[in-house]
């Protein structure tokens, strides 16, 4: 007979699975992260894993959406606190640093990520797409912020800045300082 868990244990185990998944996904990728390894790290049996997640893909989907939501919330708080283009600049710096720590956020064109996406259910794909839309809305929904340029151009610049994290290893200068410099010098051209 399977052991039952208290509600507190369930919350802790689920959180531990998410943290282990995030760490392993960043370090090894989706394919090389096994349910067996995650269960060993969390300290429960593989059979118990399925009490928490219907599949490995469900866990990965939940982690991706959760990390995106956390980043959005952090950035949103900074924008709300500063309520100007400089708040946006600080939010972008936070986002970039979080992407730097979680390479699965920007490695969406890798074979590893494509394999994951192909294994997701339609509902899980929609959940990820909604999470992506939420991130984009962060820069569009602030009524007190107005773009100086076309919205699509501004969003393309913001996306390009963040996705520059993919080039961090080939830059001749520290990529964090480079990103901060670019943001600080572009923000006045993006927002009024």
CNS distance restraints for C-alpha pairs under 8 A (distance, minus, plus):
assign (resid   2 and name CA) (resid  48 and name CA) 7.84 0.50 0.50
assign (resid   5 and name CA) (resid   9 and name CA) 5.70 0.50 0.50
assign (resid   5 and name CA) (resid  10 and name CA) 5.97 0.50 0.50
assign (resid   6 and name CA) (resid  10 and name CA) 6.16 0.50 0.50
assign (resid   7 and name CA) (resid  11 and name CA) 6.26 0.50 0.50
assign (resid   8 and name CA) (resid  12 and name CA) 6.24 0.50 0.50
assign (resid   9 and name CA) (resid  13 and name CA) 5.95 0.50 0.50
assign (resid  10 and name CA) (resid  14 and name CA) 6.00 0.50 0.50
assign (resid  10 and name CA) (resid  52 and name CA) 7.91 0.50 0.50
assign (resid  11 and name CA) (resid  15 and name CA) 6.12 0.50 0.50
assign (resid  12 and name CA) (resid  16 and name CA) 6.00 0.50 0.50
assign (resid  13 and name CA) (resid  17 and name CA) 6.11 0.50 0.50
assign (resid  13 and name CA) (resid  42 and name CA) 6.88 0.50 0.50
assign (resid  14 and name CA) (resid  18 and name CA) 6.29 0.50 0.50
assign (resid  14 and name CA) (resid  52 and name CA) 6.60 0.50 0.50
assign (resid  15 and name CA) (resid  19 and name CA) 6.23 0.50 0.50
assign (resid  16 and name CA) (resid  20 and name CA) 6.01 0.50 0.50
assign (resid  16 and name CA) (resid  42 and name CA) 6.04 0.50 0.50
assign (resid  17 and name CA) (resid  21 and name CA) 5.90 0.50 0.50
assign (resid  17 and name CA) (resid  38 and name CA) 6.73 0.50 0.50
assign (resid  17 and name CA) (resid  39 and name CA) 7.74 0.50 0.50
assign (resid  17 and name CA) (resid  42 and name CA) 6.27 0.50 0.50
assign (resid  17 and name CA) (resid  59 and name CA) 7.98 0.50 0.50
assign (resid  18 and name CA) (resid  22 and name CA) 6.06 0.50 0.50
assign (resid  18 and name CA) (resid  59 and name CA) 7.11 0.50 0.50
assign (resid  18 and name CA) (resid  62 and name CA) 7.95 0.50 0.50
assign (resid  18 and name CA) (resid  63 and name CA) 5.87 0.50 0.50
assign (resid  19 and name CA) (resid  23 and name CA) 6.16 0.50 0.50
assign (resid  20 and name CA) (resid  24 and name CA) 6.03 0.50 0.50
assign (resid  20 and name CA) (resid  38 and name CA) 6.26 0.50 0.50
assign (resid  20 and name CA) (resid  41 and name CA) 6.97 0.50 0.50
assign (resid  20 and name CA) (resid  42 and name CA) 7.38 0.50 0.50
assign (resid  21 and name CA) (resid  25 and name CA) 5.74 0.50 0.50
assign (resid  21 and name CA) (resid  33 and name CA) 7.59 0.50 0.50
assign (resid  21 and name CA) (resid  38 and name CA) 6.81 0.50 0.50
assign (resid  21 and name CA) (resid  59 and name CA) 7.64 0.50 0.50
assign (resid  21 and name CA) (resid  60 and name CA) 7.04 0.50 0.50
assign (resid  21 and name CA) (resid  63 and name CA) 7.35 0.50 0.50
assign (resid  22 and name CA) (resid  26 and name CA) 6.10 0.50 0.50
assign (resid  22 and name CA) (resid  63 and name CA) 6.69 0.50 0.50
assign (resid  22 and name CA) (resid 102 and name CA) 7.58 0.50 0.50
assign (resid  23 and name CA) (resid  27 and name CA) 6.17 0.50 0.50
assign (resid  24 and name CA) (resid  28 and name CA) 5.48 0.50 0.50
assign (resid  24 and name CA) (resid  29 and name CA) 6.72 0.50 0.50
assign (resid  24 and name CA) (resid  30 and name CA) 8.00 0.50 0.50
assign (resid  24 and name CA) (resid  33 and name CA) 6.02 0.50 0.50
assign (resid  25 and name CA) (resid  29 and name CA) 4.31 0.50 0.50
assign (resid  25 and name CA) (resid  30 and name CA) 5.43 0.50 0.50
assign (resid  25 and name CA) (resid  33 and name CA) 6.45 0.50 0.50
assign (resid  25 and name CA) (resid 104 and name CA) 6.81 0.50 0.50
assign (resid  26 and name CA) (resid 101 and name CA) 7.87 0.50 0.50
assign (resid  26 and name CA) (resid 102 and name CA) 5.71 0.50 0.50
assign (resid  26 and name CA) (resid 103 and name CA) 5.67 0.50 0.50
assign (resid  26 and name CA) (resid 104 and name CA) 6.02 0.50 0.50
assign (resid  28 and name CA) (resid  32 and name CA) 5.61 0.50 0.50
assign (resid  28 and name CA) (resid  33 and name CA) 6.35 0.50 0.50
assign (resid  29 and name CA) (resid  33 and name CA) 6.31 0.50 0.50
assign (resid  29 and name CA) (resid 104 and name CA) 7.60 0.50 0.50
assign (resid  29 and name CA) (resid 112 and name CA) 6.65 0.50 0.50
assign (resid  30 and name CA) (resid  60 and name CA) 7.99 0.50 0.50
assign (resid  30 and name CA) (resid 112 and name CA) 6.08 0.50 0.50
assign (resid  30 and name CA) (resid 113 and name CA) 6.99 0.50 0.50
assign (resid  30 and name CA) (resid 116 and name CA) 6.90 0.50 0.50
assign (resid  31 and name CA) (resid 112 and name CA) 6.38 0.50 0.50
assign (resid  33 and name CA) (resid  37 and name CA) 6.97 0.50 0.50
assign (resid  33 and name CA) (resid  38 and name CA) 7.46 0.50 0.50
assign (resid  34 and name CA) (resid  38 and name CA) 6.34 0.50 0.50
assign (resid  34 and name CA) (resid  56 and name CA) 7.95 0.50 0.50
assign (resid  35 and name CA) (resid  39 and name CA) 6.04 0.50 0.50
assign (resid  35 and name CA) (resid  46 and name CA) 6.93 0.50 0.50
assign (resid  35 and name CA) (resid  49 and name CA) 7.83 0.50 0.50
assign (resid  35 and name CA) (resid  56 and name CA) 6.47 0.50 0.50
assign (resid  36 and name CA) (resid  40 and name CA) 6.27 0.50 0.50
assign (resid  36 and name CA) (resid  46 and name CA) 6.11 0.50 0.50
assign (resid  37 and name CA) (resid  41 and name CA) 6.27 0.50 0.50
assign (resid  38 and name CA) (resid  42 and name CA) 6.16 0.50 0.50
assign (resid  39 and name CA) (resid  43 and name CA) 5.74 0.50 0.50
assign (resid  39 and name CA) (resid  44 and name CA) 5.32 0.50 0.50
assign (resid  39 and name CA) (resid  45 and name CA) 5.96 0.50 0.50
assign (resid  39 and name CA) (resid  46 and name CA) 5.87 0.50 0.50
assign (resid  39 and name CA) (resid  49 and name CA) 6.87 0.50 0.50
assign (resid  40 and name CA) (resid  44 and name CA) 6.49 0.50 0.50
assign (resid  40 and name CA) (resid  45 and name CA) 7.48 0.50 0.50
assign (resid  44 and name CA) (resid  48 and name CA) 6.38 0.50 0.50
assign (resid  44 and name CA) (resid  49 and name CA) 7.26 0.50 0.50
assign (resid  45 and name CA) (resid  49 and name CA) 6.60 0.50 0.50
assign (resid  46 and name CA) (resid  50 and name CA) 7.28 0.50 0.50
assign (resid  47 and name CA) (resid  51 and name CA) 7.52 0.50 0.50
assign (resid  48 and name CA) (resid  52 and name CA) 7.28 0.50 0.50
assign (resid  49 and name CA) (resid  53 and name CA) 6.31 0.50 0.50
assign (resid  50 and name CA) (resid  54 and name CA) 5.41 0.50 0.50
assign (resid  50 and name CA) (resid  55 and name CA) 6.85 0.50 0.50
assign (resid  53 and name CA) (resid  58 and name CA) 6.09 0.50 0.50
assign (resid  53 and name CA) (resid  59 and name CA) 6.03 0.50 0.50
assign (resid  54 and name CA) (resid  58 and name CA) 6.21 0.50 0.50
assign (resid  55 and name CA) (resid  59 and name CA) 6.66 0.50 0.50
assign (resid  56 and name CA) (resid  60 and name CA) 6.40 0.50 0.50
assign (resid  57 and name CA) (resid  61 and name CA) 6.01 0.50 0.50
assign (resid  57 and name CA) (resid 116 and name CA) 6.86 0.50 0.50
assign (resid  57 and name CA) (resid 119 and name CA) 6.96 0.50 0.50
assign (resid  57 and name CA) (resid 120 and name CA) 6.18 0.50 0.50
assign (resid  58 and name CA) (resid  62 and name CA) 6.11 0.50 0.50
assign (resid  58 and name CA) (resid 120 and name CA) 7.56 0.50 0.50
assign (resid  58 and name CA) (resid 124 and name CA) 7.43 0.50 0.50
assign (resid  59 and name CA) (resid  63 and name CA) 6.14 0.50 0.50
assign (resid  60 and name CA) (resid  64 and name CA) 6.11 0.50 0.50
assign (resid  61 and name CA) (resid  65 and name CA) 6.20 0.50 0.50
assign (resid  61 and name CA) (resid 120 and name CA) 7.94 0.50 0.50
assign (resid  61 and name CA) (resid 124 and name CA) 6.54 0.50 0.50
assign (resid  61 and name CA) (resid 128 and name CA) 7.06 0.50 0.50
assign (resid  62 and name CA) (resid  66 and name CA) 5.87 0.50 0.50
assign (resid  63 and name CA) (resid  67 and name CA) 6.01 0.50 0.50
assign (resid  64 and name CA) (resid  68 and name CA) 6.21 0.50 0.50
assign (resid  64 and name CA) (resid 104 and name CA) 7.98 0.50 0.50
assign (resid  64 and name CA) (resid 105 and name CA) 7.30 0.50 0.50
assign (resid  64 and name CA) (resid 128 and name CA) 7.49 0.50 0.50
assign (resid  65 and name CA) (resid  69 and name CA) 6.05 0.50 0.50
assign (resid  65 and name CA) (resid 127 and name CA) 7.44 0.50 0.50
assign (resid  65 and name CA) (resid 128 and name CA) 6.05 0.50 0.50
assign (resid  65 and name CA) (resid 131 and name CA) 5.86 0.50 0.50
assign (resid  66 and name CA) (resid  70 and name CA) 6.13 0.50 0.50
assign (resid  67 and name CA) (resid  71 and name CA) 6.17 0.50 0.50
assign (resid  68 and name CA) (resid  72 and name CA) 6.09 0.50 0.50
assign (resid  68 and name CA) (resid 131 and name CA) 6.71 0.50 0.50
assign (resid  68 and name CA) (resid 132 and name CA) 7.64 0.50 0.50
assign (resid  68 and name CA) (resid 135 and name CA) 7.25 0.50 0.50
assign (resid  69 and name CA) (resid  73 and name CA) 6.09 0.50 0.50
assign (resid  69 and name CA) (resid 131 and name CA) 7.01 0.50 0.50
assign (resid  69 and name CA) (resid 135 and name CA) 7.76 0.50 0.50
assign (resid  70 and name CA) (resid  74 and name CA) 6.21 0.50 0.50
assign (resid  71 and name CA) (resid  75 and name CA) 6.12 0.50 0.50
assign (resid  71 and name CA) (resid  94 and name CA) 7.78 0.50 0.50
assign (resid  71 and name CA) (resid  95 and name CA) 6.22 0.50 0.50
assign (resid  71 and name CA) (resid  98 and name CA) 7.01 0.50 0.50
assign (resid  72 and name CA) (resid  76 and name CA) 5.86 0.50 0.50
assign (resid  72 and name CA) (resid  95 and name CA) 7.85 0.50 0.50
assign (resid  72 and name CA) (resid 134 and name CA) 7.73 0.50 0.50
assign (resid  72 and name CA) (resid 135 and name CA) 5.95 0.50 0.50
assign (resid  72 and name CA) (resid 138 and name CA) 7.08 0.50 0.50
assign (resid  73 and name CA) (resid  77 and name CA) 6.15 0.50 0.50
assign (resid  74 and name CA) (resid  78 and name CA) 6.56 0.50 0.50
assign (resid  74 and name CA) (resid  91 and name CA) 7.63 0.50 0.50
assign (resid  74 and name CA) (resid  94 and name CA) 7.65 0.50 0.50
assign (resid  75 and name CA) (resid  79 and name CA) 6.26 0.50 0.50
assign (resid  75 and name CA) (resid  88 and name CA) 7.97 0.50 0.50
assign (resid  75 and name CA) (resid  90 and name CA) 7.91 0.50 0.50
assign (resid  75 and name CA) (resid  91 and name CA) 4.48 0.50 0.50
assign (resid  75 and name CA) (resid  92 and name CA) 7.25 0.50 0.50
assign (resid  75 and name CA) (resid  94 and name CA) 6.56 0.50 0.50
assign (resid  75 and name CA) (resid  95 and name CA) 6.77 0.50 0.50
assign (resid  76 and name CA) (resid  80 and name CA) 6.03 0.50 0.50
assign (resid  76 and name CA) (resid  91 and name CA) 7.24 0.50 0.50
assign (resid  76 and name CA) (resid 138 and name CA) 6.69 0.50 0.50
assign (resid  77 and name CA) (resid  81 and name CA) 6.01 0.50 0.50
assign (resid  78 and name CA) (resid  82 and name CA) 6.21 0.50 0.50
assign (resid  78 and name CA) (resid  87 and name CA) 5.90 0.50 0.50
assign (resid  78 and name CA) (resid  88 and name CA) 7.55 0.50 0.50
assign (resid  78 and name CA) (resid  90 and name CA) 6.96 0.50 0.50
assign (resid  78 and name CA) (resid  91 and name CA) 5.83 0.50 0.50
assign (resid  79 and name CA) (resid  83 and name CA) 5.33 0.50 0.50
assign (resid  79 and name CA) (resid  84 and name CA) 7.10 0.50 0.50
assign (resid  79 and name CA) (resid  87 and name CA) 4.64 0.50 0.50
assign (resid  79 and name CA) (resid  88 and name CA) 5.54 0.50 0.50
assign (resid  79 and name CA) (resid  90 and name CA) 7.80 0.50 0.50
assign (resid  79 and name CA) (resid  91 and name CA) 6.36 0.50 0.50
assign (resid  80 and name CA) (resid  87 and name CA) 7.63 0.50 0.50
assign (resid  81 and name CA) (resid  87 and name CA) 7.33 0.50 0.50
assign (resid  82 and name CA) (resid  86 and name CA) 7.10 0.50 0.50
assign (resid  82 and name CA) (resid  87 and name CA) 4.74 0.50 0.50
assign (resid  83 and name CA) (resid  87 and name CA) 5.99 0.50 0.50
assign (resid  83 and name CA) (resid  88 and name CA) 7.98 0.50 0.50
assign (resid  83 and name CA) (resid 144 and name CA) 7.14 0.50 0.50
assign (resid  83 and name CA) (resid 145 and name CA) 7.72 0.50 0.50
assign (resid  84 and name CA) (resid  88 and name CA) 6.72 0.50 0.50
assign (resid  84 and name CA) (resid 144 and name CA) 7.41 0.50 0.50
assign (resid  84 and name CA) (resid 145 and name CA) 6.48 0.50 0.50
assign (resid  85 and name CA) (resid  89 and name CA) 6.31 0.50 0.50
assign (resid  85 and name CA) (resid 145 and name CA) 6.98 0.50 0.50
assign (resid  85 and name CA) (resid 187 and name CA) 6.54 0.50 0.50
assign (resid  85 and name CA) (resid 188 and name CA) 7.47 0.50 0.50
assign (resid  85 and name CA) (resid 191 and name CA) 6.05 0.50 0.50
assign (resid  85 and name CA) (resid 192 and name CA) 7.57 0.50 0.50
assign (resid  86 and name CA) (resid  90 and name CA) 6.27 0.50 0.50
assign (resid  86 and name CA) (resid 187 and name CA) 7.35 0.50 0.50
assign (resid  87 and name CA) (resid  91 and name CA) 6.10 0.50 0.50
assign (resid  88 and name CA) (resid  92 and name CA) 6.10 0.50 0.50
assign (resid  88 and name CA) (resid 139 and name CA) 7.78 0.50 0.50
assign (resid  89 and name CA) (resid  93 and name CA) 6.39 0.50 0.50
assign (resid  89 and name CA) (resid 183 and name CA) 6.06 0.50 0.50
assign (resid  89 and name CA) (resid 184 and name CA) 6.66 0.50 0.50
assign (resid  89 and name CA) (resid 187 and name CA) 6.49 0.50 0.50
assign (resid  90 and name CA) (resid  94 and name CA) 6.41 0.50 0.50
assign (resid  91 and name CA) (resid  95 and name CA) 6.21 0.50 0.50
assign (resid  92 and name CA) (resid  96 and name CA) 6.06 0.50 0.50
assign (resid  92 and name CA) (resid 162 and name CA) 7.52 0.50 0.50
assign (resid  92 and name CA) (resid 183 and name CA) 7.61 0.50 0.50
assign (resid  93 and name CA) (resid  97 and name CA) 6.23 0.50 0.50
assign (resid  93 and name CA) (resid 179 and name CA) 7.58 0.50 0.50
assign (resid  93 and name CA) (resid 180 and name CA) 6.56 0.50 0.50
assign (resid  93 and name CA) (resid 183 and name CA) 7.84 0.50 0.50
assign (resid  94 and name CA) (resid  98 and name CA) 6.27 0.50 0.50
assign (resid  95 and name CA) (resid  99 and name CA) 6.20 0.50 0.50
assign (resid  95 and name CA) (resid 162 and name CA) 7.47 0.50 0.50
assign (resid  96 and name CA) (resid 100 and name CA) 6.12 0.50 0.50
assign (resid  96 and name CA) (resid 162 and name CA) 5.53 0.50 0.50
assign (resid  96 and name CA) (resid 165 and name CA) 7.15 0.50 0.50
assign (resid  97 and name CA) (resid 101 and name CA) 6.40 0.50 0.50
assign (resid  97 and name CA) (resid 176 and name CA) 7.66 0.50 0.50
assign (resid  98 and name CA) (resid 102 and name CA) 6.24 0.50 0.50
assign (resid  99 and name CA) (resid 103 and name CA) 6.04 0.50 0.50
assign (resid  99 and name CA) (resid 105 and name CA) 6.00 0.50 0.50
assign (resid  99 and name CA) (resid 106 and name CA) 6.81 0.50 0.50
assign (resid  99 and name CA) (resid 162 and name CA) 7.87 0.50 0.50
assign (resid  99 and name CA) (resid 165 and name CA) 7.31 0.50 0.50
assign (resid 100 and name CA) (resid 165 and name CA) 6.37 0.50 0.50
assign (resid 102 and name CA) (resid 106 and name CA) 7.98 0.50 0.50
assign (resid 103 and name CA) (resid 107 and name CA) 6.06 0.50 0.50
assign (resid 104 and name CA) (resid 108 and name CA) 7.01 0.50 0.50
assign (resid 104 and name CA) (resid 113 and name CA) 7.67 0.50 0.50
assign (resid 106 and name CA) (resid 163 and name CA) 6.68 0.50 0.50
assign (resid 106 and name CA) (resid 165 and name CA) 7.86 0.50 0.50
assign (resid 106 and name CA) (resid 166 and name CA) 7.21 0.50 0.50
assign (resid 107 and name CA) (resid 113 and name CA) 6.90 0.50 0.50
assign (resid 107 and name CA) (resid 166 and name CA) 7.80 0.50 0.50
assign (resid 108 and name CA) (resid 113 and name CA) 5.39 0.50 0.50
assign (resid 108 and name CA) (resid 114 and name CA) 6.92 0.50 0.50
assign (resid 109 and name CA) (resid 113 and name CA) 6.64 0.50 0.50
assign (resid 109 and name CA) (resid 114 and name CA) 6.69 0.50 0.50
assign (resid 110 and name CA) (resid 114 and name CA) 6.30 0.50 0.50
assign (resid 111 and name CA) (resid 115 and name CA) 6.10 0.50 0.50
assign (resid 112 and name CA) (resid 116 and name CA) 6.52 0.50 0.50
assign (resid 113 and name CA) (resid 117 and name CA) 6.23 0.50 0.50
assign (resid 114 and name CA) (resid 118 and name CA) 6.12 0.50 0.50
assign (resid 115 and name CA) (resid 119 and name CA) 6.45 0.50 0.50
assign (resid 116 and name CA) (resid 120 and name CA) 6.49 0.50 0.50
assign (resid 117 and name CA) (resid 125 and name CA) 7.15 0.50 0.50
assign (resid 120 and name CA) (resid 124 and name CA) 5.77 0.50 0.50
assign (resid 120 and name CA) (resid 125 and name CA) 6.22 0.50 0.50
assign (resid 121 and name CA) (resid 125 and name CA) 6.28 0.50 0.50
assign (resid 122 and name CA) (resid 126 and name CA) 6.18 0.50 0.50
assign (resid 123 and name CA) (resid 127 and name CA) 6.20 0.50 0.50
assign (resid 124 and name CA) (resid 128 and name CA) 6.35 0.50 0.50
assign (resid 125 and name CA) (resid 129 and name CA) 6.18 0.50 0.50
assign (resid 126 and name CA) (resid 130 and name CA) 6.02 0.50 0.50
assign (resid 127 and name CA) (resid 131 and name CA) 6.19 0.50 0.50
assign (resid 128 and name CA) (resid 132 and name CA) 6.21 0.50 0.50
assign (resid 129 and name CA) (resid 133 and name CA) 6.27 0.50 0.50
assign (resid 130 and name CA) (resid 134 and name CA) 6.20 0.50 0.50
assign (resid 131 and name CA) (resid 135 and name CA) 6.49 0.50 0.50
assign (resid 132 and name CA) (resid 136 and name CA) 6.48 0.50 0.50
assign (resid 133 and name CA) (resid 137 and name CA) 6.19 0.50 0.50
assign (resid 134 and name CA) (resid 138 and name CA) 6.63 0.50 0.50
assign (resid 135 and name CA) (resid 139 and name CA) 7.94 0.50 0.50
assign (resid 136 and name CA) (resid 140 and name CA) 7.04 0.50 0.50
assign (resid 136 and name CA) (resid 155 and name CA) 7.85 0.50 0.50
assign (resid 137 and name CA) (resid 141 and name CA) 5.69 0.50 0.50
assign (resid 138 and name CA) (resid 142 and name CA) 7.45 0.50 0.50
assign (resid 139 and name CA) (resid 155 and name CA) 7.85 0.50 0.50
assign (resid 145 and name CA) (resid 191 and name CA) 6.85 0.50 0.50
assign (resid 145 and name CA) (resid 192 and name CA) 7.22 0.50 0.50
assign (resid 146 and name CA) (resid 191 and name CA) 5.65 0.50 0.50
assign (resid 146 and name CA) (resid 192 and name CA) 5.70 0.50 0.50
assign (resid 147 and name CA) (resid 151 and name CA) 6.60 0.50 0.50
assign (resid 147 and name CA) (resid 154 and name CA) 7.09 0.50 0.50
assign (resid 147 and name CA) (resid 190 and name CA) 5.54 0.50 0.50
assign (resid 147 and name CA) (resid 191 and name CA) 4.36 0.50 0.50
assign (resid 147 and name CA) (resid 192 and name CA) 6.00 0.50 0.50
assign (resid 148 and name CA) (resid 189 and name CA) 6.63 0.50 0.50
assign (resid 148 and name CA) (resid 190 and name CA) 5.36 0.50 0.50
assign (resid 148 and name CA) (resid 191 and name CA) 5.11 0.50 0.50
assign (resid 148 and name CA) (resid 192 and name CA) 5.52 0.50 0.50
assign (resid 149 and name CA) (resid 153 and name CA) 6.67 0.50 0.50
assign (resid 149 and name CA) (resid 154 and name CA) 6.28 0.50 0.50
assign (resid 149 and name CA) (resid 189 and name CA) 7.76 0.50 0.50
assign (resid 149 and name CA) (resid 190 and name CA) 6.13 0.50 0.50
assign (resid 149 and name CA) (resid 191 and name CA) 7.70 0.50 0.50
assign (resid 150 and name CA) (resid 154 and name CA) 6.22 0.50 0.50
assign (resid 151 and name CA) (resid 155 and name CA) 6.07 0.50 0.50
assign (resid 152 and name CA) (resid 156 and name CA) 5.99 0.50 0.50
assign (resid 153 and name CA) (resid 157 and name CA) 6.15 0.50 0.50
assign (resid 154 and name CA) (resid 158 and name CA) 6.24 0.50 0.50
assign (resid 154 and name CA) (resid 190 and name CA) 6.10 0.50 0.50
assign (resid 155 and name CA) (resid 159 and name CA) 6.03 0.50 0.50
assign (resid 156 and name CA) (resid 160 and name CA) 5.93 0.50 0.50
assign (resid 157 and name CA) (resid 161 and name CA) 6.06 0.50 0.50
assign (resid 158 and name CA) (resid 162 and name CA) 6.36 0.50 0.50
assign (resid 159 and name CA) (resid 163 and name CA) 6.02 0.50 0.50
assign (resid 160 and name CA) (resid 164 and name CA) 6.10 0.50 0.50
assign (resid 161 and name CA) (resid 165 and name CA) 7.87 0.50 0.50
assign (resid 161 and name CA) (resid 179 and name CA) 7.22 0.50 0.50
assign (resid 161 and name CA) (resid 182 and name CA) 7.77 0.50 0.50
assign (resid 161 and name CA) (resid 183 and name CA) 7.66 0.50 0.50
assign (resid 164 and name CA) (resid 168 and name CA) 6.91 0.50 0.50
assign (resid 165 and name CA) (resid 175 and name CA) 7.61 0.50 0.50
assign (resid 167 and name CA) (resid 171 and name CA) 6.57 0.50 0.50
assign (resid 168 and name CA) (resid 174 and name CA) 7.88 0.50 0.50
assign (resid 168 and name CA) (resid 175 and name CA) 5.30 0.50 0.50
assign (resid 169 and name CA) (resid 175 and name CA) 7.89 0.50 0.50
assign (resid 171 and name CA) (resid 175 and name CA) 6.55 0.50 0.50
assign (resid 173 and name CA) (resid 177 and name CA) 7.70 0.50 0.50
assign (resid 173 and name CA) (resid 178 and name CA) 6.84 0.50 0.50
assign (resid 174 and name CA) (resid 178 and name CA) 6.18 0.50 0.50
assign (resid 175 and name CA) (resid 179 and name CA) 6.00 0.50 0.50
assign (resid 176 and name CA) (resid 180 and name CA) 6.17 0.50 0.50
assign (resid 177 and name CA) (resid 181 and name CA) 6.09 0.50 0.50
assign (resid 178 and name CA) (resid 182 and name CA) 6.25 0.50 0.50
assign (resid 179 and name CA) (resid 183 and name CA) 6.18 0.50 0.50
assign (resid 180 and name CA) (resid 184 and name CA) 5.97 0.50 0.50
assign (resid 181 and name CA) (resid 185 and name CA) 6.11 0.50 0.50
assign (resid 182 and name CA) (resid 186 and name CA) 5.96 0.50 0.50
assign (resid 183 and name CA) (resid 187 and name CA) 5.76 0.50 0.50
assign (resid 184 and name CA) (resid 188 and name CA) 7.79 0.50 0.50
assign (resid 185 and name CA) (resid 189 and name CA) 7.88 0.50 0.50
assign (resid 186 and name CA) (resid 190 and name CA) 6.40 0.50 0.50
assign (resid 187 and name CA) (resid 191 and name CA) 6.16 0.50 0.50
assign (resid 188 and name CA) (resid 192 and name CA) 6.91 0.50 0.50
